[in-house]
Amino acid sequence: MDKDIVVTCACCDSVLIIDRVSGKLVECRKPLVEESSGDRLVDAFKKSKQDRDTRNAIFDNMRDLADNKKKVAEELFKASLEEAKKDPEDKPQSIYDVE
């Protein structure tokens, strides 16, 4: 006779392990993925792959944002450089120019 009773919750698909002698809940195993295959190893592999895909998507998004910021900064620099070239007599003010 087993020491524990294994019950699957109909509501959330968690696996409840109950001690047969004391009647206390020993462990509650929540499913790793929404559509569980029943095999914890396969579910862990699916969860790991989903997490990796999520991290890669976030990284790609952040890289695109950084590239856009760089492009905007370069355009601003080029526009400022062109504006500075228009008037060669106008020097930028130095920190040592005290008036």
PDB file as gemmi writes it, atoms N, CA and C in Angstrom:
CRYST1    1.000    1.000    1.000  90.00  90.00  90.00 P 1                      
ATOM      1  N   MET A   1       0.842  -1.182   0.000  1.00  0.00           N  
ATOM      2  CA  MET A   1       0.000   0.000   0.000  1.00  0.00           C  
ATOM      3  C   MET A   1       0.885   1.242   0.000  1.00  0.00           C  
ATOM      4  N   ASP A   2       0.554   2.192  -0.854  1.00  0.00           N  
ATOM      5  CA  ASP A   2       1.347   3.412  -0.963  1.00  0.00           C  
ATOM      6  C   ASP A   2       1.192   4.266   0.286  1.00  0.00           C  
ATOM      7  N   LYS A   3       2.244   5.023   0.561  1.00  0.00           N  
ATOM      8  CA  LYS A   3       2.233   5.924   1.707  1.00  0.00           C  
ATOM      9  C   LYS A   3       1.463   7.208   1.378  1.00  0.00           C  
ATOM     10  N   ASP A   4       1.455   7.579   0.104  1.00  0.00           N  
ATOM     11  CA  ASP A   4       0.836   8.840  -0.307  1.00  0.00           C  
ATOM     12  C   ASP A   4      -0.310   8.595  -1.286  1.00  0.00           C  
ATOM     13  N   ILE A   5      -1.238   9.534  -1.301  1.00  0.00           N  
ATOM     14  CA  ILE A   5      -2.331   9.527  -2.258  1.00  0.00           C  
ATOM     15  C   ILE A   5      -2.047  10.647  -3.260  1.00  0.00           C  
ATOM     16  N   VAL A   6      -2.148  10.333  -4.538  1.00  0.00           N  
ATOM     17  CA  VAL A   6      -1.903  11.321  -5.591  1.00  0.00           C  
ATOM     18  C   VAL A   6      -3.235  11.662  -6.230  1.00  0.00           C  
ATOM     19  N   VAL A   7      -3.576  12.965  -6.200  1.00  0.00           N  
ATOM     20  CA  VAL A   7      -4.847  13.442  -6.737  1.00  0.00           C  
ATOM     21  C   VAL A   7      -4.561  14.579  -7.710  1.00  0.00           C  
ATOM     22  N   THR A   8      -5.246  14.585  -8.841  1.00  0.00           N  
ATOM     23  CA  THR A   8      -5.123  15.683  -9.796  1.00  0.00           C  
ATOM     24  C   THR A   8      -6.327  16.607  -9.628  1.00  0.00           C  
ATOM     25  N   CYS A   9      -6.063  17.879  -9.443  1.00  0.00           N  
ATOM     26  CA  CYS A   9      -7.124  18.873  -9.278  1.00  0.00           C  
ATOM     27  C   CYS A   9      -7.819  19.079 -10.625  1.00  0.00           C  
ATOM     28  N   ALA A  10      -9.120  18.992 -10.624  1.00  0.00           N  
ATOM     29  CA  ALA A  10      -9.891  19.153 -11.862  1.00  0.00           C  
ATOM     30  C   ALA A  10      -9.919  20.603 -12.315  1.00  0.00           C  
ATOM     31  N   CYS A  11      -9.736  21.510 -11.388  1.00  0.00           N  
ATOM     32  CA  CYS A  11      -9.825  22.942 -11.694  1.00  0.00           C  
ATOM     33  C   CYS A  11      -8.539  23.474 -12.338  1.00  0.00           C  
ATOM     34  N   CYS A  12      -7.393  23.218 -11.682  1.00  0.00           N  
ATOM     35  CA  CYS A  12      -6.141  23.836 -12.144  1.00  0.00           C  
ATOM     36  C   CYS A  12      -5.115  22.825 -12.637  1.00  0.00           C  
ATOM     37  N   ASP A  13      -5.453  21.548 -12.671  1.00  0.00           N  
ATOM     38  CA  ASP A  13      -4.569  20.469 -13.124  1.00  0.00           C  
ATOM     39  C   ASP A  13      -3.319  20.311 -12.275  1.00  0.00           C  
ATOM     40  N   SER A  14      -3.341  20.831 -11.045  1.00  0.00           N  
ATOM     41  CA  SER A  14      -2.220  20.611 -10.139  1.00  0.00           C  
ATOM     42  C   SER A  14      -2.292  19.193  -9.602  1.00  0.00           C  
ATOM     43  N   VAL A  15      -1.125  18.627  -9.327  1.00  0.00           N  
ATOM     44  CA  VAL A  15      -1.062  17.297  -8.739  1.00  0.00           C  
ATOM     45  C   VAL A  15      -0.855  17.474  -7.247  1.00  0.00           C  
ATOM     46  N   LEU A  16      -1.789  16.949  -6.443  1.00  0.00           N  
ATOM     47  CA  LEU A  16      -1.726  17.053  -4.996  1.00  0.00           C  
ATOM     48  C   LEU A  16      -1.282  15.713  -4.432  1.00  0.00           C  
ATOM     49  N   ILE A  17      -0.265  15.748  -3.604  1.00  0.00           N  
ATOM     50  CA  ILE A  17       0.213  14.530  -2.952  1.00  0.00           C  
ATOM     51  C   ILE A  17      -0.152  14.639  -1.477  1.00  0.00           C  
ATOM     52  N   ILE A  18      -0.953  13.692  -1.013  1.00  0.00           N  
ATOM     53  CA  ILE A  18      -1.500  13.733   0.347  1.00  0.00           C  
ATOM     54  C   ILE A  18      -0.976  12.526   1.106  1.00  0.00           C  
ATOM     55  N   ASP A  19      -0.520  12.778   2.338  1.00  0.00           N  
ATOM     56  CA  ASP A  19      -0.056  11.699   3.198  1.00  0.00           C  
ATOM     57  C   ASP A  19      -1.261  10.871   3.638  1.00  0.00           C  
ATOM     58  N   ARG A  20      -1.198   9.568   3.412  1.00  0.00           N  
ATOM     59  CA  ARG A  20      -2.320   8.693   3.707  1.00  0.00           C  
ATOM     60  C   ARG A  20      -2.584   8.595   5.210  1.00  0.00           C  
ATOM     61  N   VAL A  21      -1.546   8.646   6.030  1.00  0.00           N  
ATOM     62  CA  VAL A  21      -1.697   8.462   7.472  1.00  0.00           C  
ATOM     63  C   VAL A  21      -2.244   9.720   8.145  1.00  0.00           C  
ATOM     64  N   SER A  22      -1.589  10.866   7.872  1.00  0.00           N  
ATOM     65  CA  SER A  22      -1.995  12.099   8.551  1.00  0.00           C  
ATOM     66  C   SER A  22      -3.087  12.855   7.806  1.00  0.00           C  
ATOM     67  N   GLY A  23      -3.219  12.627   6.517  1.00  0.00           N  
ATOM     68  CA  GLY A  23      -4.199  13.338   5.716  1.00  0.00           C  
ATOM     69  C   GLY A  23      -3.765  14.746   5.334  1.00  0.00           C  
ATOM     70  N   LYS A  24      -2.505  15.078   5.598  1.00  0.00           N  
ATOM     71  CA  LYS A  24      -1.982  16.415   5.291  1.00  0.00           C  
ATOM     72  C   LYS A  24      -1.433  16.457   3.868  1.00  0.00           C  
ATOM     73  N   LEU A  25      -1.512  17.633   3.303  1.00  0.00           N  
ATOM     74  CA  LEU A  25      -0.976  17.860   1.956  1.00  0.00           C  
ATOM     75  C   LEU A  25       0.541  17.892   2.051  1.00  0.00           C  
ATOM     76  N   VAL A  26       1.193  16.996   1.350  1.00  0.00           N  
ATOM     77  CA  VAL A  26       2.650  16.904   1.379  1.00  0.00           C  
ATOM     78  C   VAL A  26       3.252  17.815   0.310  1.00  0.00           C  
ATOM     79  N   GLU A  27       2.665  17.785  -0.890  1.00  0.00           N  
ATOM     80  CA  GLU A  27       3.235  18.540  -1.998  1.00  0.00           C  
ATOM     81  C   GLU A  27       2.140  18.916  -2.984  1.00  0.00           C  
ATOM     82  N   CYS A  28       2.304  20.086  -3.583  1.00  0.00           N  
ATOM     83  CA  CYS A  28       1.388  20.535  -4.619  1.00  0.00           C  
ATOM     84  C   CYS A  28       2.238  20.866  -5.850  1.00  0.00           C  
ATOM     85  N   ARG A  29       2.086  20.076  -6.890  1.00  0.00           N  
ATOM     86  CA  ARG A  29       2.862  20.283  -8.122  1.00  0.00           C  
ATOM     87  C   ARG A  29       1.980  20.972  -9.144  1.00  0.00           C  
ATOM     88  N   LYS A  30       2.265  22.239  -9.344  1.00  0.00           N  
ATOM     89  CA  LYS A  30       1.516  22.989 -10.356  1.00  0.00           C  
ATOM     90  C   LYS A  30       2.077  22.666 -11.731  1.00  0.00           C  
ATOM     91  N   PRO A  31       1.239  22.661 -12.750  1.00  0.00           N  
ATOM     92  CA  PRO A  31       1.743  22.350 -14.093  1.00  0.00           C  
ATOM     93  C   PRO A  31       2.708  23.427 -14.573  1.00  0.00           C  
ATOM     94  N   LEU A  32       3.744  23.001 -15.262  1.00  0.00           N  
ATOM     95  CA  LEU A  32       4.761  23.932 -15.758  1.00  0.00           C  
ATOM     96  C   LEU A  32       4.279  24.715 -16.967  1.00  0.00           C  
ATOM     97  N   VAL A  33       3.466  24.087 -17.793  1.00  0.00           N  
ATOM     98  CA  VAL A  33       2.919  24.735 -18.979  1.00  0.00           C  
ATOM     99  C   VAL A  33       1.405  24.575 -18.963  1.00  0.00           C  
ATOM    100  N   GLU A  34       0.720  25.406 -19.739  1.00  0.00           N  
ATOM    101  CA  GLU A  34      -0.745  25.366 -19.743  1.00  0.00           C  
ATOM    102  C   GLU A  34      -1.284  24.031 -20.229  1.00  0.00           C  
ATOM    103  N   GLU A  35      -0.756  23.546 -21.329  1.00  0.00           N  
ATOM    104  CA  GLU A  35      -1.224  22.278 -21.879  1.00  0.00           C  
ATOM    105  C   GLU A  35      -0.213  21.202 -21.510  1.00  0.00           C  
ATOM    106  N   SER A  36      -0.410  20.597 -20.366  1.00  0.00           N  
ATOM    107  CA  SER A  36       0.518  19.607 -19.859  1.00  0.00           C  
ATOM    108  C   SER A  36       0.388  18.298 -20.640  1.00  0.00           C  
ATOM    109  N   SER A  37       1.542  17.689 -20.900  1.00  0.00           N  
ATOM    110  CA  SER A  37       1.544  16.400 -21.592  1.00  0.00           C  
ATOM    111  C   SER A  37       1.450  15.243 -20.599  1.00  0.00           C  
ATOM    112  N   GLY A  38       1.604  15.534 -19.324  1.00  0.00           N  
ATOM    113  CA  GLY A  38       1.579  14.497 -18.310  1.00  0.00           C  
ATOM    114  C   GLY A  38       2.972  14.074 -17.897  1.00  0.00           C  
ATOM    115  N   ASP A  39       3.951  14.318 -18.736  1.00  0.00           N  
ATOM    116  CA  ASP A  39       5.338  13.985 -18.424  1.00  0.00           C  
ATOM    117  C   ASP A  39       6.047  15.253 -17.957  1.00  0.00           C  
ATOM    118  N   ARG A  40       6.539  15.254 -16.721  1.00  0.00           N  
ATOM    119  CA  ARG A  40       7.159  16.458 -16.160  1.00  0.00           C  
ATOM    120  C   ARG A  40       8.424  16.865 -16.914  1.00  0.00           C  
ATOM    121  N   LEU A  41       9.176  15.891 -17.400  1.00  0.00           N  
ATOM    122  CA  LEU A  41      10.405  16.207 -18.124  1.00  0.00           C  
ATOM    123  C   LEU A  41      10.092  16.900 -19.444  1.00  0.00           C  
ATOM    124  N   VAL A  42       9.115  16.407 -20.161  1.00  0.00           N  
ATOM    125  CA  VAL A  42       8.718  17.026 -21.431  1.00  0.00           C  
ATOM    126  C   VAL A  42       8.159  18.421 -21.172  1.00  0.00           C  
ATOM    127  N   ASP A  43       7.358  18.557 -20.110  1.00  0.00           N  
ATOM    128  CA  ASP A  43       6.802  19.872 -19.767  1.00  0.00           C  
ATOM    129  C   ASP A  43       7.899  20.852 -19.370  1.00  0.00           C  
ATOM    130  N   ALA A  44       8.902  20.374 -18.627  1.00  0.00           N  
ATOM    131  CA  ALA A  44      10.023  21.239 -18.238  1.00  0.00           C  
ATOM    132  C   ALA A  44      10.789  21.690 -19.469  1.00  0.00           C  
ATOM    133  N   PHE A  45      10.958  20.791 -20.452  1.00  0.00           N  
ATOM    134  CA  PHE A  45      11.643  21.149 -21.687  1.00  0.00           C  
ATOM    135  C   PHE A  45      10.852  22.204 -22.456  1.00  0.00           C  
ATOM    136  N   LYS A  46       9.517  22.026 -22.531  1.00  0.00           N  
ATOM    137  CA  LYS A  46       8.667  23.014 -23.204  1.00  0.00           C  
ATOM    138  C   LYS A  46       8.757  24.370 -22.521  1.00  0.00           C  
ATOM    139  N   LYS A  47       8.712  24.359 -21.180  1.00  0.00           N  
ATOM    140  CA  LYS A  47       8.771  25.606 -20.412  1.00  0.00           C  
ATOM    141  C   LYS A  47      10.116  26.299 -20.643  1.00  0.00           C  
ATOM    142  N   SER A  48      11.184  25.520 -20.652  1.00  0.00           N  
ATOM    143  CA  SER A  48      12.514  26.079 -20.897  1.00  0.00           C  
ATOM    144  C   SER A  48      12.583  26.721 -22.285  1.00  0.00           C  
ATOM    145  N   LYS A  49      12.018  26.053 -23.278  1.00  0.00           N  
ATOM    146  CA  LYS A  49      12.018  26.590 -24.639  1.00  0.00           C  
ATOM    147  C   LYS A  49      11.176  27.871 -24.724  1.00  0.00           C  
ATOM    148  N   GLN A  50      10.008  27.883 -24.051  1.00  0.00           N  
ATOM    149  CA  GLN A  50       9.165  29.078 -24.043  1.00  0.00           C  
ATOM    150  C   GLN A  50       9.888  30.247 -23.386  1.00  0.00           C  
ATOM    151  N   ASP A  51      10.572  29.970 -22.265  1.00  0.00           N  
ATOM    152  CA  ASP A  51      11.316  31.025 -21.578  1.00  0.00           C  
ATOM    153  C   ASP A  51      12.443  31.558 -22.454  1.00  0.00           C  
ATOM    154  N   ARG A  52      13.140  30.646 -23.158  1.00  0.00           N  
ATOM    155  CA  ARG A  52      14.223  31.070 -24.039  1.00  0.00           C  
ATOM    156  C   ARG A  52      13.693  31.940 -25.171  1.00  0.00           C  
ATOM    157  N   ASP A  53      12.571  31.540 -25.750  1.00  0.00           N  
ATOM    158  CA  ASP A  53      11.977  32.319 -26.835  1.00  0.00           C  
ATOM    159  C   ASP A  53      11.543  33.701 -26.342  1.00  0.00           C  
ATOM    160  N   THR A  54      10.997  33.753 -25.140  1.00  0.00           N  
ATOM    161  CA  THR A  54      10.589  35.038 -24.558  1.00  0.00           C  
ATOM    162  C   THR A  54      11.794  35.939 -24.343  1.00  0.00           C  
ATOM    163  N   ARG A  55      12.863  35.369 -23.776  1.00  0.00           N  
ATOM    164  CA  ARG A  55      14.086  36.166 -23.554  1.00  0.00           C  
ATOM    165  C   ARG A  55      14.671  36.651 -24.870  1.00  0.00           C  
ATOM    166  N   ASN A  56      14.672  35.790 -25.888  1.00  0.00           N  
ATOM    167  CA  ASN A  56      15.200  36.197 -27.194  1.00  0.00           C  
ATOM    168  C   ASN A  56      14.363  37.315 -27.810  1.00  0.00           C  
ATOM    169  N   ALA A  57      13.042  37.239 -27.649  1.00  0.00           N  
ATOM    170  CA  ALA A  57      12.177  38.290 -28.191  1.00  0.00           C  
ATOM    171  C   ALA A  57      12.436  39.616 -27.473  1.00  0.00           C  
ATOM    172  N   ILE A  58      12.600  39.566 -26.168  1.00  0.00           N  
ATOM    173  CA  ILE A  58      12.891  40.793 -25.402  1.00  0.00           C  
ATOM    174  C   ILE A  58      14.241  41.360 -25.833  1.00  0.00           C  
ATOM    175  N   PHE A  59      15.240  40.491 -25.990  1.00  0.00           N  
ATOM    176  CA  PHE A  59      16.566  40.945 -26.410  1.00  0.00           C  
ATOM    177  C   PHE A  59      16.513  41.576 -27.793  1.00  0.00           C  
ATOM    178  N   ASP A  60      15.806  40.943 -28.722  1.00  0.00           N  
ATOM    179  CA  ASP A  60      15.682  41.503 -30.076  1.00  0.00           C  
ATOM    180  C   ASP A  60      14.999  42.863 -30.054  1.00  0.00           C  
ATOM    181  N   ASN A  61      13.964  42.990 -29.218  1.00  0.00           N  
ATOM    182  CA  ASN A  61      13.257  44.261 -29.088  1.00  0.00           C  
ATOM    183  C   ASN A  61      14.184  45.346 -28.536  1.00  0.00           C  
ATOM    184  N   MET A  62      14.961  45.004 -27.516  1.00  0.00           N  
ATOM    185  CA  MET A  62      15.887  45.987 -26.932  1.00  0.00           C  
ATOM    186  C   MET A  62      16.986  46.368 -27.934  1.00  0.00           C  
ATOM    187  N   ARG A  63      17.448  45.400 -28.730  1.00  0.00           N  
ATOM    188  CA  ARG A  63      18.472  45.698 -29.733  1.00  0.00           C  
ATOM    189  C   ARG A  63      17.909  46.649 -30.788  1.00  0.00           C  
ATOM    190  N   ASP A  64      16.670  46.425 -31.206  1.00  0.00           N  
ATOM    191  CA  ASP A  64      16.035  47.313 -32.180  1.00  0.00           C  
ATOM    192  C   ASP A  64      15.872  48.720 -31.622  1.00  0.00           C  
ATOM    193  N   LEU A  65      15.488  48.820 -30.354  1.00  0.00           N  
ATOM    194  CA  LEU A  65      15.362  50.138 -29.729  1.00  0.00           C  
ATOM    195  C   LEU A  65      16.711  50.850 -29.669  1.00  0.00           C  
ATOM    196  N   ALA A  66      17.767  50.110 -29.331  1.00  0.00           N  
ATOM    197  CA  ALA A  66      19.104  50.705 -29.269  1.00  0.00           C  
ATOM    198  C   ALA A  66      19.553  51.160 -30.657  1.00  0.00           C  
ATOM    199  N   ASP A  67      19.266  50.359 -31.677  1.00  0.00           N  
ATOM    200  CA  ASP A  67      19.622  50.752 -33.048  1.00  0.00           C  
ATOM    201  C   ASP A  67      18.873  52.013 -33.470  1.00  0.00           C  
ATOM    202  N   ASN A  68      17.597  52.104 -33.105  1.00  0.00           N  
ATOM    203  CA  ASN A  68      16.819  53.300 -33.432  1.00  0.00           C  
ATOM    204  C   ASN A  68      17.367  54.526 -32.721  1.00  0.00           C  
ATOM    205  N   LYS A  69      17.747  54.380 -31.456  1.00  0.00           N  
ATOM    206  CA  LYS A  69      18.336  55.502 -30.713  1.00  0.00           C  
ATOM    207  C   LYS A  69      19.638  55.951 -31.363  1.00  0.00           C  
ATOM    208  N   LYS A  70      20.439  54.975 -31.781  1.00  0.00           N  
ATOM    209  CA  LYS A  70      21.715  55.303 -32.426  1.00  0.00           C  
ATOM    210  C   LYS A  70      21.476  56.044 -33.735  1.00  0.00           C  
ATOM    211  N   LYS A  71      20.494  55.598 -34.497  1.00  0.00           N  
ATOM    212  CA  LYS A  71      20.189  56.240 -35.778  1.00  0.00           C  
ATOM    213  C   LYS A  71      19.724  57.683 -35.563  1.00  0.00           C  
ATOM    214  N   VAL A  72      18.862  57.901 -34.565  1.00  0.00           N  
ATOM    215  CA  VAL A  72      18.368  59.250 -34.264  1.00  0.00           C  
ATOM    216  C   VAL A  72      19.524  60.145 -33.817  1.00  0.00           C  
ATOM    217  N   ALA A  73      20.416  59.597 -32.975  1.00  0.00           N  
ATOM    218  CA  ALA A  73      21.559  60.384 -32.505  1.00  0.00           C  
ATOM    219  C   ALA A  73      22.483  60.752 -33.663  1.00  0.00           C  
ATOM    220  N   GLU A  74      22.710  59.822 -34.583  1.00  0.00           N  
ATOM    221  CA  GLU A  74      23.557  60.119 -35.737  1.00  0.00           C  
ATOM    222  C   GLU A  74      22.935  61.186 -36.631  1.00  0.00           C  
ATOM    223  N   GLU A  75      21.625  61.110 -36.847  1.00  0.00           N  
ATOM    224  CA  GLU A  75      20.943  62.121 -37.655  1.00  0.00           C  
ATOM    225  C   GLU A  75      21.012  63.494 -36.989  1.00  0.00           C  
ATOM    226  N   LEU A  76      20.851  63.537 -35.694  1.00  0.00           N  
ATOM    227  CA  LEU A  76      20.947  64.796 -34.961  1.00  0.00           C  
ATOM    228  C   LEU A  76      22.360  65.360 -35.044  1.00  0.00           C  
ATOM    229  N   PHE A  77      23.364  64.486 -34.932  1.00  0.00           N  
ATOM    230  CA  PHE A  77      24.749  64.931 -35.032  1.00  0.00           C  
ATOM    231  C   PHE A  77      25.043  65.482 -36.426  1.00  0.00           C  
ATOM    232  N   LYS A  78      24.569  64.776 -37.461  1.00  0.00           N  
ATOM    233  CA  LYS A  78      24.811  65.245 -38.832  1.00  0.00           C  
ATOM    234  C   LYS A  78      24.130  66.590 -39.080  1.00  0.00           C  
ATOM    235  N   ALA A  79      22.918  66.750 -38.560  1.00  0.00           N  
ATOM    236  CA  ALA A  79      22.209  68.020 -38.728  1.00  0.00           C  
ATOM    237  C   ALA A  79      22.938  69.145 -37.998  1.00  0.00           C  
ATOM    238  N   SER A  80      23.432  68.864 -36.809  1.00  0.00           N  
ATOM    239  CA  SER A  80      24.172  69.880 -36.052  1.00  0.00           C  
ATOM    240  C   SER A  80      25.489  70.213 -36.733  1.00  0.00           C  
ATOM    241  N   LEU A  81      26.135  69.217 -37.305  1.00  0.00           N  
ATOM    242  CA  LEU A  81      27.402  69.441 -38.006  1.00  0.00           C  
ATOM    243  C   LEU A  81      27.183  70.306 -39.241  1.00  0.00           C  
ATOM    244  N   GLU A  82      26.125  70.030 -39.993  1.00  0.00           N  
ATOM    245  CA  GLU A  82      25.811  70.848 -41.162  1.00  0.00           C  
ATOM    246  C   GLU A  82      25.507  72.285 -40.757  1.00  0.00           C  
ATOM    247  N   GLU A  83      24.798  72.452 -39.678  1.00  0.00           N  
ATOM    248  CA  GLU A  83      24.474  73.797 -39.196  1.00  0.00           C  
ATOM    249  C   GLU A  83      25.730  74.533 -38.754  1.00  0.00           C  
ATOM    250  N   ALA A  84      26.663  73.815 -38.136  1.00  0.00           N  
ATOM    251  CA  ALA A  84      27.915  74.434 -37.697  1.00  0.00           C  
ATOM    252  C   ALA A  84      28.789  74.816 -38.893  1.00  0.00           C  
ATOM    253  N   LYS A  85      28.725  74.062 -39.976  1.00  0.00           N  
ATOM    254  CA  LYS A  85      29.534  74.354 -41.159  1.00  0.00           C  
ATOM    255  C   LYS A  85      29.028  75.583 -41.915  1.00  0.00           C  
ATOM    256  N   LYS A  86      27.773  75.947 -41.715  1.00  0.00           N  
ATOM    257  CA  LYS A  86      27.203  77.092 -42.422  1.00  0.00           C  
ATOM    258  C   LYS A  86      27.868  78.395 -42.019  1.00  0.00           C  
ATOM    259  N   ASP A  87      28.221  78.539 -40.762  1.00  0.00           N  
ATOM    260  CA  ASP A  87      28.825  79.785 -40.273  1.00  0.00           C  
ATOM    261  C   ASP A  87      30.183  79.452 -39.654  1.00  0.00           C  
ATOM    262  N   PRO A  88      31.265  79.507 -40.466  1.00  0.00           N  
ATOM    263  CA  PRO A  88      32.582  79.121 -39.936  1.00  0.00           C  
ATOM    264  C   PRO A  88      33.143  80.133 -38.926  1.00  0.00           C  
ATOM    265  N   GLU A  89      32.642  81.348 -38.900  1.00  0.00           N  
ATOM    266  CA  GLU A  89      33.135  82.362 -37.974  1.00  0.00           C  
ATOM    267  C   GLU A  89      32.622  82.150 -36.555  1.00  0.00           C  
ATOM    268  N   ASP A  90      31.513  81.486 -36.416  1.00  0.00           N  
ATOM    269  CA  ASP A  90      30.902  81.271 -35.105  1.00  0.00           C  
ATOM    270  C   ASP A  90      31.553  80.058 -34.445  1.00  0.00           C  
ATOM    271  N   LYS A  91      32.326  80.326 -33.400  1.00  0.00           N  
ATOM    272  CA  LYS A  91      32.981  79.252 -32.672  1.00  0.00           C  
ATOM    273  C   LYS A  91      32.104  78.839 -31.496  1.00  0.00           C  
ATOM    274  N   PRO A  92      32.137  77.572 -31.137  1.00  0.00           N  
ATOM    275  CA  PRO A  92      31.427  77.180 -29.930  1.00  0.00           C  
ATOM    276  C   PRO A  92      32.100  77.778 -28.703  1.00  0.00           C  
ATOM    277  N   GLN A  93      31.312  78.094 -27.724  1.00  0.00           N  
ATOM    278  CA  GLN A  93      31.845  78.725 -26.526  1.00  0.00           C  
ATOM    279  C   GLN A  93      32.597  77.682 -25.704  1.00  0.00           C  
ATOM    280  N   SER A  94      33.787  78.056 -25.260  1.00  0.00           N  
ATOM    281  CA  SER A  94      34.609  77.180 -24.457  1.00  0.00           C  
ATOM    282  C   SER A  94      34.330  77.425 -22.993  1.00  0.00           C  
ATOM    283  N   ILE A  95      34.669  76.481 -22.187  1.00  0.00           N  
ATOM    284  CA  ILE A  95      34.473  76.677 -20.741  1.00  0.00           C  
ATOM    285  C   ILE A  95      35.477  77.684 -20.181  1.00  0.00           C  
ATOM    286  N   TYR A  96      36.534  77.966 -20.953  1.00  0.00           N  
ATOM    287  CA  TYR A  96      37.561  78.914 -20.501  1.00  0.00           C  
ATOM    288  C   TYR A  96      37.240  80.347 -20.951  1.00  0.00           C  
ATOM    289  N   ASP A  97      36.217  80.512 -21.797  1.00  0.00           N  
ATOM    290  CA  ASP A  97      35.807  81.843 -22.220  1.00  0.00           C  
ATOM    291  C   ASP A  97      34.919  82.443 -21.148  1.00  0.00           C  
ATOM    292  N   VAL A  98      35.503  83.291 -20.339  1.00  0.00           N  
ATOM    293  CA  VAL A  98      34.737  83.917 -19.255  1.00  0.00           C  
ATOM    294  C   VAL A  98      34.446  85.356 -19.649  1.00  0.00           C  
ATOM    295  N   GLU A  99      33.194  85.704 -19.578  1.00  0.00           N  
ATOM    296  CA  GLU A  99      32.839  87.088 -19.912  1.00  0.00           C  
ATOM    297  C   GLU A  99      32.172  87.743 -18.755  1.00  0.00           C  
TER     298      GLU A  99                                                      
END                                                                             
